[in-house]
Amino acid sequence: MSEQTKKDESPSSKKKWRRLFFSLVVVNIVIIISLIILIFWPVAKVYIPSQKSGEEEQSTEFTIRTTKEELNDLVNAYIDKLLKNSKHQYSVSFEEDVHLIGELPVFSTTVPLSVHLDPKVQPNGDVVLKQKSISVGMLELPNKKIMEYMKKYLPMPTWVTIDPSEEEVYVAITDMNIRSNFDVKLEHIDLEANNLAFKIQVPYSTLGIDPDEELKELEY
C-alpha cells in the first residue's frame, strides 16, 4: 500500500519541483534584465539655468571672506532643515574638495553614497561642482547612472541642479532667495588654502536710498 502511494505522489512531486525550478529561473532572468536596463538606460539631459543678464538695480557691494569650517556649518544647517521630512539623508563636508555623503535606495535596502566634487567658480558668481570620484556601496555602476539616482532621490534646493550627463552639480548661488533681498555671488574658493570669498550686493532700495532723489535734492 505504501509503495503504491509513493508511486502516485512521485509525478506530482516532480511537477512541483519543476514549477519551482522554472519560477526561480524566471525570477533570475527578470533581475538580470532589470540590472542591464539600470546600467545601460540612456541618461536624460538636464536644463541648467542660464546666466543672468540685463539691467541691474543700483546697489553697493561688499566682499565677505570666510573659512570652509564656517561654510560647512552653514550649509549643513540648511540641509538639515531641507531634509526634515525626507526619507533620504545626506550631508556635505568641505575638505580638500566638496565631499557629499549620504545613502541611496537600491531595491529593498539602502547603500552608502560617497561623492567627491571639485568646485569651479563661474563668471556670474555661480559654482559648478565637477564629479571627481563616486561610489555607492560595493555596487559597480556607471557614474552617470549613480548621479541619475542622486537626482531622483536626494532632495535639493530649487537653485541646485544635478546634471548626470555632464557628471556635475550646478549651484546657482545667484538664484538663492534671501529674505533681506541681498544678491550673493561666489568670488573665490580655494579649499586647500581655506580661502573663500563671497560678494554681497545690497540694493539701495533695501536701505531706503534712492540715488535719483538724492541727486535731485542736491541740484536744488
C-alpha positions in Angstrom: 0.0 0.0 0.0 2.8 2.4 0.9 4.7 1.6 -2.3 1.6 2.4 -4.3 1.2 5.8 -2.5 4.8 6.6 -3.3 4.2 5.9 -7.0 1.1 8.1 -7.0 2.9 11.0 -5.3 6.1 10.8 -7.4 4.8 12.5 -10.6 3.1 15.2 -8.6 6.2 15.9 -6.6 8.3 16.1 -9.7 5.8 18.6 -11.2 6.1 20.8 -8.1 9.8 20.8 -8.2 9.7 21.6 -11.9 7.4 24.6 -11.4 9.6 25.9 -8.6 12.7 25.5 -10.8 11.2 27.4 -13.7 9.9 30.1 -11.3 13.4 30.6 -9.9 14.8 30.8 -13.5 12.2 33.4 -14.4 13.0 35.5 -11.3 16.7 35.4 -12.1 16.1 36.4 -15.7 13.9 39.4 -14.5 16.6 40.5 -12.1 19.4 40.3 -14.7 17.3 42.2 -17.3 16.5 44.9 -14.6 20.2 45.4 -13.9 21.1 45.6 -17.6 18.3 48.3 -18.1 19.5 50.1 -15.0 23.1 50.3 -16.3 22.6 51.0 -19.9 19.4 53.1 -20.0 20.4 56.5 -21.5 20.8 59.4 -19.1 18.4 62.3 -19.6 19.6 65.8 -20.4 19.2 68.4 -17.7 18.4 72.1 -18.0 21.0 74.3 -16.5 19.9 77.9 -15.5 21.2 80.5 -17.9 23.4 83.2 -16.5 21.5 86.4 -15.7 21.8 89.4 -18.0 20.1 92.8 -18.4 19.9 96.0 -16.5 20.8 95.7 -12.8 19.4 97.6 -9.9 21.7 100.2 -8.4 23.5 98.7 -5.4 26.6 98.7 -3.2 28.9 95.7 -3.0 30.7 94.1 -0.1 33.3 91.2 0.0 32.8 88.7 2.8 35.7 86.2 3.5 35.1 83.0 5.4 36.5 79.6 6.1 35.4 76.1 5.0 34.6 75.2 8.6 32.1 78.1 8.9 30.7 77.4 5.4 30.4 73.7 6.4 28.2 74.6 9.5 26.0 77.0 7.4 25.4 74.6 4.5 24.6 71.6 6.7 22.3 73.6 8.9 20.4 74.4 5.7 20.5 70.8 4.5 19.1 69.6 7.9 16.2 71.9 7.5 15.6 70.9 3.9 15.7 67.1 4.8 13.5 67.4 7.8 10.7 65.3 6.4 12.7 63.3 3.9 13.4 59.6 3.8 16.8 60.0 2.3 19.6 61.9 4.1 22.9 63.4 3.1 25.5 65.9 4.3 28.3 67.9 2.8 31.8 68.2 4.1 34.2 70.9 2.8 37.7 69.3 2.9 40.3 69.4 0.1 37.3 69.1 -2.1 33.5 69.1 -1.6 32.5 65.7 -0.2 28.8 64.6 -0.3 28.0 61.7 2.0 24.6 60.0 2.0 22.6 57.0 1.1 20.6 55.8 -1.9 17.8 53.2 -2.1 18.6 50.1 -4.1 15.8 47.5 -4.4 14.6 47.0 -0.8 17.5 48.4 1.0 19.8 51.5 1.1 23.5 51.7 0.2 26.1 54.3 1.3 26.9 57.1 -1.2 30.2 59.0 -1.4 30.8 61.7 -4.0 33.9 63.9 -4.2 33.4 67.2 -6.2 35.7 69.9 -7.4 34.3 73.4 -7.3 34.7 75.7 -10.3 33.6 79.4 -9.9 31.6 80.7 -12.9 31.9 84.2 -14.3 28.4 85.1 -13.0 29.2 84.1 -9.4 27.6 80.6 -9.5 29.6 77.4 -9.0 29.9 74.1 -10.8 30.8 71.0 -8.8 32.6 68.6 -11.1 32.5 65.0 -10.1 36.0 63.6 -9.2 35.1 60.2 -7.8 31.8 58.5 -6.8 30.9 55.2 -5.2 27.7 53.6 -4.0 28.4 50.8 -1.6 30.0 47.8 -3.3 28.0 48.2 -6.4 29.8 48.8 -9.7 27.5 51.2 -11.6 28.4 53.9 -14.2 29.0 57.3 -12.6 26.2 58.9 -14.7 23.7 56.3 -13.5 24.6 56.9 -9.9 24.2 60.7 -10.4 20.8 60.0 -12.0 19.8 58.2 -8.8 21.1 61.2 -6.8 18.9 63.5 -8.9 15.9 61.2 -8.4 16.1 60.5 -4.7 18.1 63.3 -3.0 16.1 66.4 -2.3 17.9 69.6 -3.4 17.1 73.3 -3.3 15.5 74.7 -6.4 18.7 76.5 -7.2 20.8 73.3 -7.2 20.7 71.1 -10.4 22.3 67.7 -10.7 23.3 67.0 -14.3 24.1 63.3 -14.7 25.1 63.7 -18.4 27.9 66.1 -17.6 28.6 64.4 -14.2 28.4 67.7 -12.4 26.2 69.7 -10.0 25.3 73.3 -10.9 24.8 75.5 -7.8 23.0 78.7 -8.9 24.0 80.8 -5.9 22.8 84.0 -7.7 19.2 82.5 -7.7 19.1 82.0 -3.9 16.1 83.6 -2.3 17.4 85.6 0.6 14.8 87.5 2.8 17.0 90.6 3.1 16.9 91.0 -0.7 20.7 90.8 -0.9 22.3 89.2 -4.0 25.1 86.7 -3.3 27.9 85.7 -5.6 30.9 83.4 -5.1 34.0 85.3 -5.9 36.8 82.8 -5.0 37.1 79.4 -3.5 40.4 77.6 -2.6 39.6 74.8 -0.2 43.2 73.6 0.2 44.2 77.1 1.3 40.9 77.5 3.3 40.2 80.7 1.5 36.6 81.5 0.4 35.2 84.9 -0.7 31.6 85.9 -1.4 30.3 89.2 -2.9 27.2 90.6 -1.3 25.3 93.1 -3.3 22.9 95.3 -1.3 20.3 97.2 -3.4 20.0 100.9 -2.4 16.2 100.3 -2.3 16.7 97.8 0.5 18.5 100.5 2.6 15.8 103.0 1.7 18.1 105.0 -0.5 17.0 106.5 -3.8 20.1 107.9 -5.6 18.0 109.8 -8.2 16.1 111.6 -5.5 19.3 112.3 -3.6 20.7 113.9 -6.8 17.6 116.0 -7.3 17.8 117.4 -3.8 21.5 118.3 -4.4 20.6 120.1 -7.6 18.1 122.3 -5.7 
